[in-house]
Amino acid sequence: MFRLAHFSDVHLGPLPKVRWRDLASKRSAGYWNWRRNRAKSHLPETLARLVDDAQKRNPDHIAVTGDLINIGLDDEIAGGAEWLEALGHPNDVSVVCGNHDAYVPGVLQKALGAWQPYVQGDDAKLVTGPDDYPLLRRRGEVSFILCNSAEPSPIFMATGRFRKRQAKGLSRLLETEGKAGQCRVVLIHHPPIKRSTPLHKRLMGQSLFRECIKTHGAELVLHGHTHLDTIFEIPGAGGEVPVVGVPSGAQTLRPDREKRKRGKPAARYNLFNISKGPDGWRIAMQEYGYRFRHDAIELVAKHQLR
């Protein structure tokens, strides 16, 4: 059995010192959003406790589906590299970037450079931008296919994009890994699901992504971006394919909001047990996170996905 942990949208804080010239761009809106909201709701100790719980369960691999940082400062990117080193060895952690990791032009390239051992494929080729995707990381009988949806977007926008060139590469990898009998797990930041986000946060080109899955199949798609615990299904060559989102790994528990069903759920990670049976791949999922106490991680729910 292969055990996979999934984190996303950790939005590492606190923000490093910000100079006024750093805010002469879209960063100004992100900075004030941090000051008003995430500085109070996304806490380092919340994330640290969650990661510690996951590491104690000894997963074989950890997937991180983007938004490690907030407004793309150089010190944030360096902090992201330090966090990844503490999370696990590059062979055991796969990362795709999110819109906050590409907040303004040039940030994505810097993030990819700093996080290179965690983002590159098994071919060890240098990853410098969206044109280098998709990427393949084989871990035993599980094949991780890393897709990129991160690109700079205008102020007050958080869109992503999946282009034709990447769709061709994804189709090729899905086909070859499927023929090899591998369990194909696709990682992307933005959800490839219709109406799963407001228009200003949507994935453009999502129909291309879904067509790849419909034609060639996959066993599991993991994403972030929404900060929600969601399970969707999209058509695949061999049946429906589960598409799973996970809440932010740093969202602190707010009992008042939980009771009223307002706001985002408290921090969680998902743990997948992947095994091969006589009728194909079986995937069970457990959600771990905060429910009633801000200092305790609990089993939130169980799901049989395949």
C-alpha positions in Angstrom: 0.0 0.0 0.0 1.2 3.5 -0.9 0.4 6.3 1.5 0.1 9.8 0.1 -0.5 13.1 2.1 -1.9 16.2 0.4 -1.4 19.8 1.6 -2.2 23.0 -0.2 -2.5 26.8 0.2 -0.3 27.0 3.3 0.3 30.8 2.7 3.4 30.8 4.9 3.5 33.7 7.4 4.2 36.0 8.9 5.1 38.3 6.0 8.7 39.4 5.9 9.5 43.1 6.1 7.9 44.9 3.2 9.4 48.0 1.6 7.1 50.6 0.1 8.6 50.1 -3.4 7.6 46.4 -3.1 4.0 47.6 -3.1 4.1 49.5 -6.3 2.1 46.7 -8.1 -0.6 44.2 -7.5 1.3 43.4 -4.2 -0.4 46.4 -2.6 -3.8 44.7 -2.6 -2.3 41.4 -1.5 -0.5 43.1 1.4 -3.6 44.8 2.7 -5.5 41.6 2.4 -2.9 39.9 4.5 -3.0 42.6 7.1 -6.8 42.5 7.3 -7.4 38.8 7.0 -4.7 36.2 6.6 -2.4 37.6 9.3 -5.1 36.6 11.8 -6.5 33.5 10.2 -3.4 31.7 8.7 -1.1 31.0 11.6 2.3 29.3 11.5 1.6 27.2 14.6 -1.6 25.9 13.0 0.4 24.6 10.0 3.3 23.3 12.1 0.9 21.2 14.2 -0.8 19.8 11.1 2.5 18.9 9.4 3.8 17.2 12.5 0.7 15.1 12.6 1.1 14.1 9.0 4.8 13.2 9.3 4.0 11.0 12.3 1.8 8.9 10.0 4.8 8.2 7.8 3.4 8.9 4.3 5.4 7.5 1.4 5.0 10.8 -0.4 3.6 14.3 0.1 1.9 16.4 -2.5 1.7 20.2 -2.2 -0.6 21.9 -4.7 0.5 25.5 -4.5 0.2 28.8 -2.8 3.1 28.4 -0.5 3.6 32.1 -0.3 1.5 35.3 -0.4 2.7 38.3 -2.4 5.9 36.9 -4.0 8.6 38.7 -2.0 12.1 37.2 -2.3 12.3 36.5 1.4 8.9 34.7 1.1 10.4 32.4 -1.6 13.4 31.7 0.5 11.1 30.9 3.4 9.2 28.5 1.2 12.4 26.6 0.4 13.2 26.3 4.1 9.7 25.0 4.8 10.0 22.4 2.1 13.3 21.2 3.4 11.6 20.6 6.8 8.7 18.9 5.2 10.7 16.2 3.6 13.4 15.1 1.1 12.8 16.3 -2.5 12.4 12.7 -3.6 9.5 12.4 -1.1 7.7 15.7 -1.8 6.2 16.9 -5.1 5.2 20.6 -5.5 3.2 22.5 -8.1 2.8 26.3 -7.9 -0.3 28.4 -7.4 -1.4 31.9 -8.3 0.2 33.4 -5.2 3.5 31.7 -6.2 3.3 33.7 -9.5 1.8 36.9 -8.0 3.5 39.3 -10.3 5.7 38.8 -13.3 9.0 37.2 -12.5 7.9 35.6 -9.2 7.1 32.2 -10.7 10.6 31.8 -12.2 12.2 32.8 -8.9 10.0 30.3 -7.0 10.8 27.5 -9.4 14.5 28.2 -9.1 14.4 28.2 -5.3 12.2 25.1 -5.0 13.8 23.3 -8.0 14.4 19.9 -6.3 10.8 19.7 -5.4 9.3 20.8 -8.7 11.4 19.0 -11.3 10.6 15.7 -13.0 12.5 12.5 -12.9 14.4 13.6 -16.0 16.1 16.2 -13.8 15.7 18.9 -16.5 15.7 22.5 -15.2 12.2 23.8 -14.7 12.0 27.5 -15.5 8.4 28.2 -16.4 5.0 27.0 -17.7 6.4 25.7 -21.0 8.3 23.0 -19.1 5.1 21.3 -17.9 3.7 18.7 -17.5 6.4 16.7 -15.5 6.5 13.1 -14.4 7.7 11.7 -11.1 7.4 7.9 -10.7 7.4 6.6 -7.1 7.0 2.8 -7.3 3.7 2.0 -9.0 2.4 5.6 -8.5 3.1 8.2 -11.2 2.7 11.8 -10.2 2.0 14.1 -13.2 2.7 17.7 -12.3 0.7 20.3 -14.2 1.1 24.1 -14.0 -1.8 26.5 -13.8 0.1 29.4 -12.2 0.6 32.7 -14.0 0.5 36.4 -13.1 -2.9 37.8 -13.2 -4.3 41.4 -13.0 -5.1 43.0 -9.7 -8.2 41.5 -8.0 -7.9 38.4 -10.2 -6.6 34.9 -9.2 -7.1 33.0 -12.5 -5.0 30.2 -13.8 -4.4 28.9 -17.3 -4.0 25.4 -18.9 -2.8 25.7 -22.4 -2.9 23.4 -25.5 0.8 22.7 -25.3 0.5 21.4 -21.8 -2.6 19.4 -22.8 -0.6 17.5 -25.4 2.0 16.7 -22.9 -0.6 15.6 -20.3 -2.3 13.3 -22.9 1.0 11.7 -23.7 2.0 11.0 -20.1 -1.5 9.7 -19.2 -1.4 7.3 -22.0 2.1 6.0 -21.4 1.7 5.7 -17.7 -1.7 4.0 -18.1 -0.3 1.4 -20.5 2.5 0.8 -17.9 -0.1 -0.1 -15.3 0.8 2.9 -13.1 -1.6 4.6 -10.7 -1.8 8.1 -12.3 -2.1 11.0 -9.8 -2.4 14.4 -11.4 -1.4 17.6 -9.5 -2.7 21.1 -10.4 -3.4 24.2 -8.3 -6.7 25.4 -9.8 -9.7 23.1 -9.8 -10.5 21.8 -13.4 -14.2 21.8 -12.5 -17.0 24.0 -14.0 -18.3 26.7 -11.6 -16.2 25.5 -8.7 -14.8 29.1 -8.3 -16.0 32.6 -9.0 -15.1 33.8 -12.5 -12.2 35.9 -11.3 -10.5 32.8 -9.8 -11.3 30.2 -12.5 -9.0 28.0 -14.5 -9.0 29.1 -18.1 -8.5 26.1 -20.5 -10.1 23.7 -18.0 -12.0 22.0 -20.8 -8.7 21.0 -22.3 -7.7 19.4 -19.0 -11.0 17.5 -18.7 -10.7 16.3 -22.3 -7.3 14.8 -21.6 -8.7 12.9 -18.6 -11.8 11.8 -20.6 -9.7 10.4 -23.4 -6.8 8.8 -21.5 -8.1 8.4 -18.0 -6.4 8.9 -14.6 -6.9 7.5 -11.1 -6.9 10.7 -9.1 -6.6 14.5 -9.5 -5.5 16.7 -6.6 -5.9 20.5 -6.5 -5.9 23.4 -4.1 -6.9 27.1 -4.6 -10.5 27.0 -3.1 -9.5 26.4 0.5 -12.4 23.9 0.6 -12.9 20.2 1.3 -14.4 19.0 -2.0 -14.7 15.8 -3.9 -15.9 16.0 -7.6 -15.8 13.5 -10.4 -15.1 14.0 -14.1 -15.4 11.5 -16.9 -12.3 9.3 -17.6 -11.5 6.6 -20.1 -12.2 3.8 -17.7 -14.9 5.5 -15.6 -15.3 8.5 -13.3 -12.1 10.1 -12.0 -12.2 11.6 -8.4 -11.0 15.3 -8.2 -10.2 16.2 -4.6 -9.5 19.6 -3.1 -8.2 20.2 0.4 -8.6 23.3 2.8 -5.7 25.5 3.5 -3.1 23.9 5.7 -2.9 27.1 7.9 -6.5 28.2 8.4 -7.0 28.6 12.2 -10.1 27.1 13.8 -13.0 29.6 14.2 -15.8 27.9 16.2 -18.2 30.7 15.6 -17.9 30.4 11.9 -17.9 26.6 12.0 -21.2 26.6 13.8 -22.7 29.0 11.3 -21.2 27.4 8.3 -19.5 30.6 7.4 -16.0 31.2 6.1 -13.5 28.5 5.1 -13.0 25.2 7.0 -10.1 24.9 9.5 -6.8 23.5 8.3 -6.7 20.0 7.1 -4.6 17.5 5.1 -5.8 14.5 3.2 -4.2 11.0 3.5 -4.7 8.6 0.7 -4.2 4.8 0.9 -3.5 3.5 -2.6 -3.5 -0.2 -3.3 -3.9 -2.5 -6.3 -6.7 -5.0 -6.3 -7.9 -7.6 -8.8 -10.3 -5.1 -10.3 -7.9 -2.2 -10.5 -6.6 0.6 -8.3 -8.3 1.2 -4.9 -8.0 4.6 -3.2 -9.3 5.3 0.3 -9.0 8.8 1.8 -9.0 10.2 5.3 -9.3 13.9 6.2 -7.3 15.0 9.2 -7.6 18.5 10.7 -9.0 20.8 13.3 -12.7 20.2 14.4 -13.4 21.4 18.0 -10.0 22.5 19.4 -7.3 24.7 18.0 -4.5 22.5 19.4 -5.7 19.0 18.4 -5.7 17.2 15.1 -8.6 14.7 14.6 -9.9 12.4 11.9 -12.6 14.4 10.2 -14.0 12.0 7.6 -13.3 8.9 5.6 -14.1 8.3 1.9 -13.7 5.4 -0.5 -12.9 7.1 -3.8 -12.3 4.0 -6.0 
